[in-house]
């Protein structure tokens, strides 16, 4: 493997927070007097910002209602939450099969590992701390740590700068076309991981070095 760094999206690439996200959407919609979406509908918003997810499901683009929804999510299951909702996000998030093995193998090879996600950085760090494996990551750049969300490459460029890497040294792995566009804009190689709702043919218009069926496939392809 020639990469000096491998960056990952989080949701539906390395982990699954569907239960907590769906509960946050349910409560957020109820707070606005809306019928809650189904879990499957919520699944198709994962990877988007909360405001964009709300707009996708409702067709509403009123910034005040979007902000009310985003605040509700943060206060019920997000970084401003406490109690059961926050536990659901931290303790209820599962890592996909092969995630820990892949990250550990990369670290053993001296490859720098980072997550660049729309999910708040503190949430991702706590998820890995809860599992007792914070050492698997060199860096987390959350959506709250940048001013421009993916596919803007700001988060990728910040990770490159902090880890002292050049874009051509890095592979970015993600489950959506947003991740593919982010990698392309940031000058990194891209590997699609089919753990989410996006099908393989959706990546046809992007340069992909590999399309992995799961994280075991990715680990095998990377030969780590």
PyMOL commands that set and color helices and strands:
alter all, ss='L'
color gray80, all
select helices_A, chain A and resi 18-31+39-43+50-58+63-76+84-91+99-108+121-130+134-136+143-145+154-163+167-169+177-186+200-203+215-222
alter helices_A, ss='H'
color red, helices_A
select strands_A, chain A and resi 5-8+15-16+94-95+112-116+139-141+170-174+189-193+210-212
alter strands_A, ss='S'
color yellow, strands_A
deselect
rebuild
show_as cartoon
